[in-house]
Amino acid sequence: MPIMSTEHVRRSDLNLLAALDVLLEERNVTRAAGRLGLTQSATSRLLGRLRATFDDPLFVRTSRGLSPTKRALEIAAPLRQVMHDVERLVLARPGFDPRTARRRFRIAALDYAELVLLAPLVAALEQDAPFVDFELRQPSPGNDRDLEAGRLDLLVTPRQPSGPGIVWSSLYDDGYTGLVWKEHRLRRLTAARFADLEHVLVAPRERAGGVVDEVLSRRGVARRVAVQVPTFLVLPYVLVGTQRIATVPVRLAYHLTRLHPLRSIALPIPVPGFTMCQAWHEIHRGDPAHRWLRTRIAEAAAALRRPTAGR
């Protein structure tokens, strides 16, 4: 016989079932009240509601206390199982085994962070997490909404203003260096020569200007941006064979000079560096898979080589 009809279940609550479970164990209203953290009168009222719900007295008074009715005895075992399942559901911490788990993570990051940090990590995880998939995309103005809605798992970018519930954690620090063709005539830059060069600006969101323009403006000079591109990875194709210069993160320059006929050159002006971060929404706080990914990214960031600016 079922514990309660579907109609009754809809009209009842978990507290009511928990009270019945304790009453069946204690068979004493006073002791049951103590375990439930209620007064004796409040527990008696709960018992009244239970009797109405099950249309049965459930307990009768005897010289030895409360004695369960036949209906209550029928309920006891399946109710204990239900309460055990609820306790396990509430208290259990779901595990995550990357070797067998199937999951798809969506990460928004600049192509600079994809090249320097995420691509090597994703390659390494082919062995450690063979069924985990990754979708890398460019950041967008809707990142906050996507993080909150679960459409995006992580945002990897320098810290920026964000909405409530967005959590930021630092990954690594980086600075800037000049990047030129390997056969560029320059061997050493002065501030005046730097300002006079043809510059390549990476503007992921198609915005003109940047940190270099701010530094030059404070010195009362301006540079000429001869080429503006949306991604860092197109830089080799607009620098090689030219006398142009790009100001790029040091870690990116290290990678590009290994892959293309380019070289770094120290900047003649102090350009403030930045801290790369990962951002995520609090909805993932209890998700062991998400925590695993954040930890792996943080470990990969900590292991990054620390190249020097210019060489």
C-alpha positions as CSV (number, residue, x, y, z in Angstrom):
1,M,0.0,0.0,0.0
2,P,1.5,3.4,-0.9
3,I,2.4,5.7,2.0
4,M,0.2,8.5,0.6
5,S,-1.8,9.2,-2.5
6,T,-0.4,11.5,-5.2
7,E,-3.0,14.1,-4.2
8,H,-1.9,13.9,-0.6
9,V,1.8,14.1,-1.4
10,R,1.1,17.3,-3.3
11,R,-0.7,18.7,-0.3
12,S,1.9,17.6,2.2
13,D,5.5,18.7,2.9
14,L,8.7,17.1,3.8
15,N,8.6,18.4,7.4
16,L,5.3,16.5,7.9
17,L,6.9,13.2,6.7
18,A,10.0,13.8,8.8
19,A,7.8,14.3,11.9
20,L,6.0,11.0,11.3
21,D,9.3,9.2,10.9
22,V,10.5,10.6,14.2
23,L,7.2,9.8,15.9
24,L,7.4,6.2,14.7
25,E,10.9,5.9,16.1
26,E,10.3,7.6,19.5
27,R,6.6,6.7,20.1
28,N,6.5,9.6,22.5
29,V,5.4,13.1,21.6
30,T,7.8,14.8,24.1
31,R,10.9,13.0,22.9
32,A,9.9,13.5,19.3
33,A,9.4,17.2,19.9
34,G,12.9,17.4,21.3
35,R,14.4,15.8,18.2
36,L,12.4,18.0,15.9
37,G,13.2,21.2,17.7
38,L,9.6,21.9,18.4
39,T,7.3,22.4,21.4
40,Q,5.2,19.5,22.5
41,S,2.0,21.4,21.5
42,A,3.4,22.0,18.0
43,T,4.3,18.4,17.6
44,S,0.8,17.4,18.7
45,R,-0.6,19.6,16.0
46,L,1.7,17.9,13.4
47,L,0.3,14.6,14.6
48,G,-3.2,15.9,14.1
49,R,-2.3,16.9,10.5
50,L,-0.8,13.5,9.9
51,R,-3.9,11.8,11.1
52,A,-6.0,13.9,8.8
53,T,-3.7,13.3,5.8
54,F,-3.6,9.5,6.2
55,D,-7.2,9.2,7.5
56,D,-6.0,7.0,10.3
57,P,-5.3,7.6,14.0
58,L,-1.7,6.4,13.4
59,F,-1.0,6.1,17.2
60,V,-3.2,5.2,20.1
61,R,-2.3,5.8,23.8
62,T,-1.5,2.8,26.0
63,S,0.1,2.5,29.4
64,R,3.5,2.3,27.7
65,G,3.0,5.4,25.6
66,L,2.0,5.7,22.0
67,S,1.4,2.5,20.1
68,P,1.3,2.6,16.2
69,T,-1.8,1.4,14.4
70,K,-1.6,-1.3,11.8
71,R,-1.6,1.5,9.1
72,A,1.3,3.2,10.8
73,L,3.3,0.0,10.9
74,E,2.7,-0.5,7.2
75,I,4.0,3.0,6.6
76,A,7.1,2.8,8.8
77,A,9.5,0.8,6.5
78,P,8.8,2.6,3.2
79,L,8.8,6.0,5.0
80,R,12.2,5.2,6.5
81,Q,13.5,4.4,3.0
82,V,12.1,7.6,1.6
83,M,13.7,9.7,4.4
84,H,17.0,7.8,3.9
85,D,16.9,8.7,0.2
86,V,16.2,12.3,0.9
87,E,19.0,12.5,3.4
88,R,21.4,11.0,0.9
89,L,20.2,13.4,-1.8
90,V,20.7,16.4,0.5
91,L,24.0,15.4,2.1
92,A,25.7,13.5,-0.8
93,R,28.5,15.4,-2.6
94,P,28.4,14.3,-6.3
95,G,31.8,13.2,-7.5
96,F,33.5,13.8,-10.8
97,D,35.9,11.4,-12.5
98,P,37.5,13.1,-15.6
99,R,38.6,9.8,-17.0
100,T,35.0,8.7,-17.5
101,A,32.9,11.9,-17.3
102,R,31.1,13.2,-20.4
103,R,30.8,17.0,-20.2
104,R,31.1,20.0,-22.6
105,F,32.7,23.2,-21.3
106,R,32.2,26.6,-23.0
107,I,35.0,29.1,-22.4
108,A,35.2,32.6,-23.7
109,A,38.7,34.0,-24.1
110,L,40.8,36.3,-26.2
111,D,42.8,34.3,-28.8
112,Y,46.0,35.4,-26.9
113,A,44.8,33.4,-23.8
114,E,43.6,30.6,-26.1
115,L,47.1,30.2,-27.6
116,V,49.2,30.8,-24.4
117,L,47.0,29.0,-21.8
118,L,44.0,27.1,-23.1
119,A,45.3,25.3,-26.2
120,P,48.1,23.5,-24.4
121,L,45.8,22.6,-21.6
122,V,43.1,21.3,-23.9
123,A,45.7,19.2,-25.7
124,A,46.9,17.7,-22.4
125,L,43.4,16.9,-21.3
126,E,42.9,14.6,-24.3
127,Q,44.5,11.9,-22.2
128,D,43.3,12.9,-18.7
129,A,39.7,13.6,-19.7
130,P,39.0,11.8,-23.0
131,F,35.2,12.3,-23.1
132,V,35.3,16.0,-22.0
133,D,34.6,18.4,-24.8
134,F,35.6,22.1,-25.1
135,E,34.0,25.0,-27.0
136,L,36.3,28.0,-27.1
137,R,34.8,31.3,-28.2
138,Q,35.6,35.0,-28.3
139,P,34.3,37.2,-25.4
140,S,31.2,39.3,-26.1
141,P,29.2,42.0,-24.4
142,G,26.7,39.4,-23.3
143,N,29.3,37.4,-21.2
144,D,27.7,38.2,-17.9
145,R,24.2,37.0,-19.0
146,D,25.7,33.9,-20.5
147,L,27.6,33.1,-17.3
148,E,24.5,33.6,-15.2
149,A,22.3,31.5,-17.6
150,G,24.9,28.7,-17.7
151,R,25.4,29.2,-21.5
152,L,29.0,30.0,-20.7
153,D,31.2,28.2,-18.1
154,L,34.2,30.4,-17.9
155,L,35.5,33.8,-19.1
156,V,39.3,34.2,-19.3
157,T,40.3,37.8,-19.6
158,P,41.8,40.6,-17.5
159,R,39.3,41.6,-14.8
160,Q,36.6,44.0,-15.8
161,P,33.3,45.3,-14.3
162,S,30.8,42.5,-13.9
163,G,27.4,41.8,-12.5
164,P,26.3,40.2,-9.2
165,G,27.2,36.6,-8.8
166,I,30.3,36.7,-11.0
167,V,33.4,35.4,-9.2
168,W,36.9,36.4,-10.4
169,S,40.2,34.6,-9.6
170,S,43.7,35.7,-10.7
171,L,45.7,33.4,-13.0
172,Y,49.0,35.1,-13.9
173,D,50.5,38.5,-14.5
174,D,51.8,39.7,-17.8
175,G,53.4,42.8,-19.3
176,Y,53.9,44.3,-22.8
177,T,56.7,44.2,-25.3
178,G,57.2,45.4,-28.9
179,L,56.9,42.8,-31.7
180,V,58.5,43.4,-35.1
181,W,59.7,41.4,-38.2
182,K,62.9,39.6,-37.6
183,E,64.6,41.7,-40.3
184,H,63.3,45.0,-38.9
185,R,65.9,47.8,-39.0
186,L,65.4,48.7,-35.4
187,R,67.7,47.3,-32.7
188,R,66.9,49.8,-30.0
189,L,63.9,52.0,-29.5
190,T,63.6,55.6,-28.2
191,A,60.3,57.1,-27.1
192,A,60.3,59.5,-30.1
193,R,61.2,56.7,-32.6
194,F,58.5,54.5,-31.1
195,A,55.8,57.1,-31.6
196,D,56.9,57.7,-35.2
197,L,56.6,54.1,-36.3
198,E,53.6,52.6,-38.1
199,H,51.7,50.6,-35.5
200,V,49.5,47.6,-35.6
201,L,46.7,47.7,-33.1
202,V,44.8,44.6,-32.0
203,A,41.2,45.6,-31.2
204,P,39.1,42.6,-30.4
205,R,35.9,44.7,-30.0
206,E,36.8,47.0,-32.8
207,R,37.5,49.9,-30.5
208,A,40.2,52.3,-31.5
209,G,42.9,53.2,-29.0
210,G,44.4,51.3,-26.1
211,V,46.8,51.4,-23.2
212,V,49.7,52.5,-25.4
213,D,47.7,55.5,-26.6
214,E,46.9,56.5,-23.0
215,V,50.7,56.4,-22.1
216,L,51.7,58.4,-25.2
217,S,48.9,60.9,-24.6
218,R,50.2,61.7,-21.2
219,R,53.5,62.5,-22.9
220,G,51.8,64.8,-25.3
221,V,52.4,62.6,-28.4
222,A,50.3,60.3,-30.5
223,R,51.0,57.3,-32.7
224,R,49.8,56.4,-36.1
225,V,47.8,53.1,-36.2
226,A,48.5,51.9,-39.7
227,V,46.7,48.6,-39.3
228,Q,43.9,47.6,-36.9
229,V,43.1,43.9,-36.6
230,P,40.5,42.0,-34.5
231,T,42.8,39.2,-33.3
232,F,46.3,38.7,-32.1
233,L,46.9,35.7,-34.3
234,V,46.8,37.7,-37.5
235,L,49.8,39.8,-36.4
236,P,52.5,37.7,-38.1
237,Y,50.8,38.3,-41.4
238,V,50.8,42.1,-41.1
239,L,54.2,42.4,-39.5
240,V,56.5,40.1,-41.5
241,G,58.2,41.9,-44.3
242,T,57.3,45.4,-43.0
243,Q,58.7,48.0,-40.7
244,R,55.6,48.1,-38.5
245,I,55.5,47.4,-34.8
246,A,52.8,45.9,-32.5
247,T,52.6,46.1,-28.7
248,V,51.6,42.7,-27.4
249,P,51.6,40.7,-24.1
250,V,55.1,39.3,-23.3
251,R,53.8,35.7,-23.2
252,L,52.2,36.0,-26.6
253,A,55.4,37.5,-28.1
254,Y,57.3,34.5,-26.8
255,H,55.0,32.1,-28.6
256,L,54.8,34.1,-31.9
257,T,58.6,34.5,-32.1
258,R,59.0,30.8,-31.9
259,L,56.5,30.1,-34.7
260,H,57.2,33.0,-37.1
261,P,60.1,35.2,-38.3
262,L,59.5,37.8,-35.6
263,R,61.4,39.2,-32.7
264,S,60.6,41.1,-29.5
265,I,62.0,44.5,-28.7
266,A,61.8,46.3,-25.4
267,L,59.4,49.2,-25.2
268,P,61.0,52.6,-24.5
269,I,58.0,53.8,-22.4
270,P,56.5,52.2,-19.2
271,V,53.3,50.4,-20.3
272,P,51.3,49.1,-17.3
273,G,50.8,45.3,-17.3
274,F,47.7,43.3,-16.4
275,T,46.5,40.3,-14.5
276,M,44.8,37.5,-16.5
277,C,41.8,36.1,-14.6
278,Q,39.1,33.5,-14.9
279,A,35.5,34.5,-14.1
280,W,32.6,32.2,-13.4
281,H,29.1,32.4,-11.9
282,E,28.2,31.3,-8.4
283,I,25.7,28.8,-9.8
284,H,28.7,26.5,-10.3
285,R,30.0,26.7,-6.8
286,G,28.9,23.2,-5.8
287,D,29.7,21.6,-9.2
288,P,32.7,19.3,-8.8
289,A,33.2,19.2,-12.6
290,H,33.4,22.9,-12.9
291,R,35.7,23.1,-9.9
292,W,38.0,20.5,-11.6
293,L,38.2,22.7,-14.7
294,R,39.0,25.9,-12.8
295,T,41.7,24.0,-10.8
296,R,43.3,22.6,-14.0
297,I,43.3,26.1,-15.6
298,A,44.9,27.6,-12.5
299,E,47.5,24.9,-12.4
300,A,48.3,25.4,-16.1
301,A,48.6,29.2,-15.5
302,A,51.0,28.6,-12.5
303,A,53.2,26.4,-14.7
304,L,53.5,28.9,-17.6
305,R,57.1,29.9,-18.5
306,R,57.9,33.5,-17.5
307,P,59.7,35.0,-20.6
308,T,61.3,38.5,-20.3
309,A,60.1,41.5,-22.3
310,G,62.3,42.1,-25.3
311,R,65.4,40.1,-26.3
